[in-house]
């Protein structure tokens, strides 16, 4: 059913190189160390990450570029924890989200917290043309569901959320919203690649919640739209409905 690479909208890094994995380890070490304090020597880092000399050099370079560490040569030198900007911290979190088992739950929790803001922003700007466009995308989603085109279905559902994000004028809010949704689709892509078509999928519930979201937006029912948005989780297509459990 699937041929790699799976064509899904999630863009969070999956299948990281050894250097990227080591860079993420270094970032986690730095996050647990007060800014300015020494984490260790390059050899200490290599032993912790269990990679080759060449790979640890590349990993340290990546961590330096991300602003999570500093490096000082000579006696008393080594690798030190930096105090990265909030944007660097956020970008680092999204880079490592797909390999962190708690990232999906954390991202959904944040999405639920900003859902009222996303909906309020969208409803303040929503036009009849926007509603027609989202209904067109829902129709396409239904067709891909009926054809059991899993990749097409996930893309179609994603495009509904993409249009919702484009309605409001708050670029920061809408970028955060799509980035969080991206974590969900990236986790879905990773799980589907792991099973390689050997597990059933259940498309109806995700289709239903997307339809409910668009219906609520069309009716300018903010509470119903927030509720539908908070029920949205791309990975739900991997879980059988409760009645089938």
C-alpha positions, 0 to 999 in steps of 0.5 A, a space after each residue: 500500500 505504501 511506497 517510500 518515501 510516504 508522501 504526507 504533509 508532515 515535515 518534522 525531521 524523521 530518520 535523522 542522521 547520526 549527527 542530527 541525533 547527536 546534536 539533539 542529545 547535546 541540545 538536551 544536555 545543554 537544556 539541563 545545564 545552567 547557561 555558561 556552565 561547562 557540559 564537558 570536553 569534546 571527548 566527553 560529548 563523544 562518549 555520551 553520544 556514542 558516535 565517531 570523532 567525525 560525527 561528534 564534530 558535525 553534531 557540535 557544529 550543528 548545536 553551535 549553529 542552533 545557539 544551544 552551546 558555545 565552544 572554547 578552546 584551550 585549557 579550561 575550555 570545552 563545550 558550554 551551555 548557552 542561553 539560546 533565544 526563545 525562537 531557537 529553543 522553539 525551533 530546536 523543539 520542533 526539530 526533535 519532536 518526531 523522535 520524542 514520544 511525549 512531543 505529540 501529547 505536548 503539542 496537542 496540549 498547546 494546540 488545545 490552549 491556542 484553539 480559541 485564539 485560532 478560531 476567534 481570529 479566523 471568525 473575525 476575518 472569515 468570508 463566504 469565499 473562505 467557507 466555499 473553499 473549505 467546503 471544496 476541500 472537505 469534498 475532496 477529503 470525502 472522495 479520498 476517504 471513499 477511495 481509501 487513498 490514505 496519503 491523499 486523505 491526510 493531505 486533504 485534511 491538512 489542506 482544510 487546516 492550512 486554509 483555516 490558518 490563512 484566514 486570520 492575520 496573525 502570522 505568529 499564531 497561525 504559524 504556531 498552529 500549523 507547526 503543531 499540526 505538523 507534529 501530528 502528521 509527522 508522527 503519523 507518517 513515522 508510524 505508517 512508515 514503521 508498519 509499512 502498510 501492515 496495519 488497518 487505518 480508520 479514516 471516518 473519525 478524522 473526516 467527521 471531525 474535520 467536517 464538524 470544524 468547517 460546519 461550525 465555522 460556517 455557522 460562526 459557532 465558536 464553541 463548536 469550532 473549538 471543540 472540533 479543533 481540539 478533537 483533531 489528531 491525525 494519528 487517530 486514523 491508526 486507532 479503531 473506534 471505541 465501539 470496536 475496541 
